[in-house]
Amino acid sequence: MTDMGNPGDLASLEPLEPLDAGGGLDAAGGAMSTEEATLQVLRSGLPAPGFNPQCRDKSFYKFLFAGVVMFVGCMMPFSAEPARPGYQTMSGATFLLISIGMIWTWWGAIHSNRSTGASLKWLLLSAIPLIAGIWNMIAFDAEAALQLAKARAWLPAEATTSLSWKDLFGDMWAGLGRRDVEAALEAETFWRLYGPGRFFVLLGALLAELGFLGGVLGGAKQNKQMKQQKQMAAAERKRR
């Protein structure tokens, strides 16, 4: 059994370095002043970026998320060429600019708890990737895209794909749970040919415009209810 001895016999522990009065170190390793230490404490209590506990309008967060989804889509390929992300194309660069505008302005709207003309402008501009995405989805030819991908060695020569959107969903259902591996591979090839980036840009733009449309309809409904309440109040005053 270890003999701990008397507590008084143990050497007192001394700090290896002298403690500074400020209570911390700055970025350069020097002692911080009292003001800098206080500022650091205040900053450590700030809310997370893109969040404001005073902002109760959920649509602001939906629009910010829509911008993030479009931004992520621009970082992904727009075709079967894996080494070329969408932002390296002219259309993808335009969509990237719109997504950055959405993130920037709606982040600021959440911080200030109010929307501005700039945030609404970028929201309306999100209709551009929405229209382009719908057009690309309608005009997409999977067979022609497959032949081009094989010619440029983006896909192996034995690769097969779903030939239409209807076939795609059928192959996805057949390949669910690995029931039909060949159908699952054809569905995966279809998405690769179409470009996952195009899908997520379209999804983000759709979320933005649906949120905008919902806000317009909700505002119109609220105005109608307020008008009805005013009419009822005026009628009640006349009765009195």
C-alpha positions in Angstrom: 0.0 0.0 0.0 1.4 3.4 -0.9 2.3 5.7 1.9 1.0 9.2 1.1 2.9 10.7 4.0 1.9 13.9 5.6 0.2 16.5 3.5 2.6 19.1 4.7 5.5 17.1 3.3 4.2 17.4 -0.3 5.8 20.1 -2.4 3.4 22.8 -3.4 2.6 23.0 -7.1 3.7 26.2 -8.7 2.5 27.5 -12.1 5.0 26.9 -14.9 4.3 30.3 -16.3 3.1 33.5 -14.5 -0.6 34.2 -14.9 -1.5 37.4 -16.7 -4.0 39.8 -15.3 -6.1 39.8 -18.4 -7.0 36.1 -18.1 -6.1 35.0 -21.6 -3.9 35.2 -24.7 -4.6 37.0 -27.9 -4.0 35.5 -31.4 -0.3 36.4 -31.3 0.2 34.6 -28.0 0.4 37.8 -25.9 -1.6 38.7 -22.9 -5.1 40.1 -23.6 -6.3 43.3 -22.1 -9.4 43.4 -20.0 -11.4 45.0 -22.8 -10.3 42.3 -25.3 -11.1 39.5 -22.8 -14.6 41.0 -22.2 -15.2 41.2 -26.0 -14.2 37.6 -26.4 -16.6 36.5 -23.7 -19.4 38.5 -25.4 -18.6 37.0 -28.8 -18.7 33.5 -27.4 -22.4 34.0 -26.5 -23.5 35.0 -30.0 -26.1 32.8 -31.7 -25.2 30.4 -34.5 -24.8 32.0 -38.0 -28.0 32.1 -39.9 -30.1 32.0 -36.8 -31.8 34.7 -34.8 -34.1 33.8 -31.9 -36.0 37.0 -32.5 -36.8 36.0 -36.1 -40.0 33.9 -36.0 -40.8 34.0 -39.7 -40.1 30.5 -40.9 -40.1 31.5 -44.6 -36.8 33.4 -44.1 -35.1 30.1 -43.1 -36.8 28.3 -46.0 -35.4 30.8 -48.5 -32.0 30.5 -47.0 -32.1 26.7 -47.2 -33.3 27.0 -50.9 -30.2 29.1 -51.6 -28.0 26.5 -50.0 -29.5 23.7 -52.0 -28.9 25.6 -55.3 -25.4 26.3 -54.2 -24.7 22.6 -53.5 -26.2 21.7 -56.9 -23.8 24.1 -58.6 -20.9 22.3 -57.0 -22.0 19.0 -58.5 -21.6 17.8 -62.2 -24.3 18.9 -64.7 -23.6 15.9 -66.9 -21.9 12.5 -66.9 -18.5 14.2 -66.9 -17.5 13.8 -63.2 -14.5 16.2 -63.3 -16.5 19.2 -64.4 -18.8 20.7 -61.8 -21.8 22.8 -62.8 -20.4 26.2 -62.0 -17.8 25.8 -64.7 -20.5 26.1 -67.3 -22.1 29.5 -68.2 -25.6 28.4 -66.9 -24.1 26.9 -63.8 -22.1 30.1 -63.0 -25.3 32.1 -63.4 -27.2 29.8 -61.0 -24.2 30.0 -58.6 -24.5 33.8 -58.5 -28.2 33.6 -57.8 -27.7 31.1 -55.0 -25.0 33.2 -53.4 -27.4 36.2 -53.6 -30.1 34.1 -51.9 -27.8 33.0 -49.1 -26.3 36.5 -48.6 -29.6 38.5 -48.5 -31.7 36.0 -46.6 -28.9 35.5 -44.1 -29.1 39.2 -43.5 -32.9 39.2 -43.4 -32.7 36.6 -40.6 -30.1 38.7 -38.7 -32.2 41.9 -39.0 -35.6 40.1 -38.7 -36.9 41.8 -41.8 -36.8 41.2 -45.6 -35.5 43.9 -48.0 -35.8 44.7 -51.6 -32.5 42.9 -52.3 -33.7 39.6 -50.8 -36.9 39.7 -52.7 -35.0 40.5 -55.9 -32.9 37.4 -55.6 -36.0 35.4 -54.7 -37.6 36.5 -58.0 -34.4 35.7 -59.9 -34.6 32.1 -58.7 -37.3 31.7 -61.3 -34.5 31.6 -63.9 -33.0 28.3 -62.7 -36.5 26.9 -62.1 -37.6 27.6 -65.7 -34.2 26.3 -67.1 -34.4 23.2 -65.0 -38.0 22.3 -66.1 -37.0 22.9 -69.7 -33.9 20.7 -69.4 -36.0 18.0 -67.7 -38.5 18.0 -70.6 -35.9 18.1 -73.4 -33.5 15.6 -71.8 -32.7 12.6 -74.1 -31.1 9.8 -72.1 -30.1 7.7 -75.1 -28.3 10.5 -76.9 -26.6 11.5 -73.6 -25.5 7.9 -73.1 -23.9 7.7 -76.6 -22.1 10.9 -76.0 -20.8 9.7 -72.6 -19.5 6.5 -74.1 -17.8 8.3 -77.0 -16.0 10.5 -74.5 -15.1 7.6 -72.2 -17.1 9.0 -69.3 -19.0 5.7 -69.0 -18.0 2.2 -69.9 -19.1 0.8 -73.3 -21.4 -1.8 -71.7 -23.3 0.8 -69.6 -27.1 0.9 -70.0 -29.7 3.4 -68.8 -33.4 4.1 -68.4 -34.6 5.7 -71.6 -37.3 8.1 -70.1 -38.5 9.6 -66.8 -41.2 7.0 -66.7 -38.7 4.2 -67.1 -36.5 5.8 -64.5 -39.1 5.6 -61.8 -40.0 2.1 -62.8 -36.4 1.0 -62.6 -36.0 2.8 -59.2 -39.0 0.9 -57.9 -37.7 -2.4 -59.3 -34.3 -1.8 -57.8 -35.6 -0.9 -54.4 -34.1 -3.2 -51.8 -31.8 -4.7 -54.4 -34.6 -6.7 -55.9 -33.3 -5.9 -59.4 -29.7 -4.9 -59.5 -29.7 -4.3 -63.2 -32.6 -1.9 -63.0 -31.0 0.0 -60.1 -27.8 0.4 -62.2 -29.8 1.8 -65.1 -31.5 4.3 -62.9 -28.2 5.3 -61.4 -26.8 5.8 -64.9 -29.8 7.9 -65.9 -29.2 10.3 -62.9 -25.5 10.5 -63.8 -26.3 11.4 -67.4 -28.8 14.0 -66.4 -26.5 15.5 -63.8 -27.2 15.5 -60.0 -26.3 19.1 -60.0 -29.1 20.0 -62.3 -31.6 18.2 -60.1 -30.5 20.0 -56.9 -30.5 23.4 -58.6 -34.0 22.7 -59.8 -35.0 21.5 -56.3 -33.7 24.6 -54.6 -35.3 27.0 -57.1 -38.6 25.1 -56.7 -38.4 25.4 -52.9 -37.8 29.2 -53.3 -40.6 29.9 -55.7 -43.1 27.6 -53.8 -42.2 29.5 -50.6 -42.7 32.8 -52.4 -46.1 31.7 -53.8 -47.1 30.4 -50.4 -46.2 33.7 -48.8 -48.2 35.7 -51.4 -51.3 33.5 -51.0 -50.9 33.6 -47.2 -50.6 37.4 -47.2 -53.7 37.7 -49.4 -55.6 35.4 -47.1 -54.5 37.3 -44.1 -55.5 40.6 -45.7 -59.0 39.1 -46.6 -59.5 38.0 -43.0 -58.5 41.5 -41.7 -60.9 43.1 -44.1 -63.7 40.8 -43.0 -62.9 41.6 -39.3 -63.0 45.3 -40.0 -66.3 45.0 -41.8 -67.8 42.9 -38.9 -66.5 45.5 -36.4 -68.0 48.4 -38.4 -71.3 46.5 -38.6 -71.2 45.9 -34.8 -70.7 49.6 -34.2 -73.7 50.5 -36.4 -75.9 48.2 -34.4 -74.9 49.9 -31.2 
